[in-house]
Amino acid sequence: MKRLVLLTVLTTALLAAGAATAIATPGSVLGNSSAKQSAGPTMGSVSVKFKINKFVKRGHRLIAKGNAVATYTPLSGAPTVVKKPFSARVSLAGRLFGTQARSSR
């Protein structure tokens, strides 16, 4: 019974301290939460495309290998294109569900 009373008093004290801190903190220090940010002017557009060339098996994993092509097109001027090779691990969600269904029988 003493522990319950002590826990209640401690919880009440923590809540009161938190409320006092929240009330005492001025908005100018932390900023005003109602202020909205606006986006700057549009500079151009960006496009990223992934081209998968092949799938490779590494151990028990399936890896997709290919190229990522990023294109930046400014409002005025020539577009800039960058190609980089990439590899990504392939996740097979259907296979996971299939093994769970078999193991539950």
C-alpha positions as CSV (number, residue, x, y, z in Angstrom):
1,M,0.0,0.0,0.0
2,K,2.9,2.4,0.8
3,R,4.4,1.7,-2.6
4,L,1.1,2.6,-4.4
5,V,0.9,5.9,-2.4
6,L,4.6,6.7,-3.2
7,L,4.1,5.9,-6.9
8,T,1.0,8.1,-7.0
9,V,2.8,11.0,-5.4
10,L,5.9,10.6,-7.6
11,T,3.7,10.5,-10.8
12,T,1.8,13.6,-9.7
13,A,5.0,15.5,-9.0
14,L,6.4,14.6,-12.4
15,L,3.3,15.7,-14.2
16,A,3.2,18.9,-12.3
17,A,6.8,19.6,-13.1
18,G,6.2,18.9,-16.7
19,A,3.2,21.2,-16.9
20,A,5.1,24.0,-15.1
21,T,7.9,23.7,-17.5
22,A,5.6,23.8,-20.5
23,I,3.8,26.9,-19.3
24,A,7.0,28.7,-18.3
25,T,8.8,28.2,-21.6
26,P,8.3,31.3,-23.8
27,G,7.3,30.8,-27.4
28,S,10.1,33.1,-28.6
29,V,12.7,30.6,-27.4
30,L,11.3,27.5,-29.0
31,G,9.6,29.3,-31.9
32,N,5.9,29.6,-32.6
33,S,4.3,26.4,-33.6
34,S,1.6,28.1,-35.7
35,A,4.1,29.6,-38.1
36,K,4.1,28.0,-41.5
37,Q,7.0,27.6,-43.8
38,S,6.7,28.3,-47.5
39,A,8.6,26.7,-50.4
40,G,11.0,28.7,-52.4
41,P,10.7,29.4,-56.1
42,T,10.8,26.4,-58.5
43,M,14.3,25.9,-59.9
44,G,13.6,23.0,-62.2
45,S,12.6,19.3,-62.1
46,V,14.4,16.1,-61.0
47,S,13.7,12.7,-62.4
48,V,15.2,9.4,-61.2
49,K,14.8,6.1,-63.1
50,F,16.1,2.7,-62.3
51,K,17.0,0.3,-65.1
52,I,17.6,-3.3,-63.9
53,N,20.0,-5.2,-66.2
54,K,20.1,-8.6,-64.4
55,F,19.4,-10.5,-61.3
56,V,22.2,-12.3,-59.5
57,K,22.2,-14.9,-56.7
58,R,24.6,-14.2,-53.8
59,G,24.4,-17.0,-51.3
60,H,20.8,-17.2,-50.3
61,R,20.0,-13.7,-51.5
62,L,18.7,-12.3,-54.8
63,I,20.4,-9.1,-55.9
64,A,19.2,-6.8,-58.7
65,K,22.0,-5.1,-60.6
66,G,21.5,-2.1,-62.9
67,N,21.9,1.6,-63.5
68,A,20.2,4.6,-61.8
69,V,19.7,7.5,-64.2
70,A,19.1,10.9,-62.6
71,T,18.1,13.9,-64.8
72,Y,17.9,17.5,-63.6
73,T,16.1,19.9,-65.9
74,P,16.4,23.5,-65.0
75,L,13.8,26.1,-66.1
76,S,16.3,27.5,-68.6
77,G,19.3,25.6,-69.9
78,A,20.3,22.1,-70.8
79,P,19.4,19.1,-68.7
80,T,22.1,17.3,-66.7
81,V,22.1,13.5,-66.7
82,V,24.0,11.3,-64.3
83,K,24.2,7.5,-64.5
84,K,25.4,5.4,-61.6
85,P,25.5,1.6,-61.3
86,F,23.6,0.1,-58.3
87,S,22.8,-3.2,-56.7
88,A,19.8,-3.8,-54.5
89,R,18.6,-6.7,-52.4
90,V,15.3,-8.2,-53.7
91,S,12.7,-8.9,-51.1
92,L,10.2,-11.7,-51.8
93,A,7.1,-11.0,-49.7
94,G,5.0,-13.7,-51.3
95,R,7.6,-16.4,-50.5
96,L,7.6,-15.4,-46.8
97,F,3.8,-15.7,-46.6
98,G,4.0,-19.1,-48.3
99,T,6.4,-20.5,-45.8
100,Q,4.4,-19.3,-42.9
101,A,1.2,-21.0,-44.2
102,R,3.0,-24.3,-44.6
103,S,4.6,-24.3,-41.2
104,S,1.3,-23.7,-39.4
105,R,-0.2,-27.0,-40.5
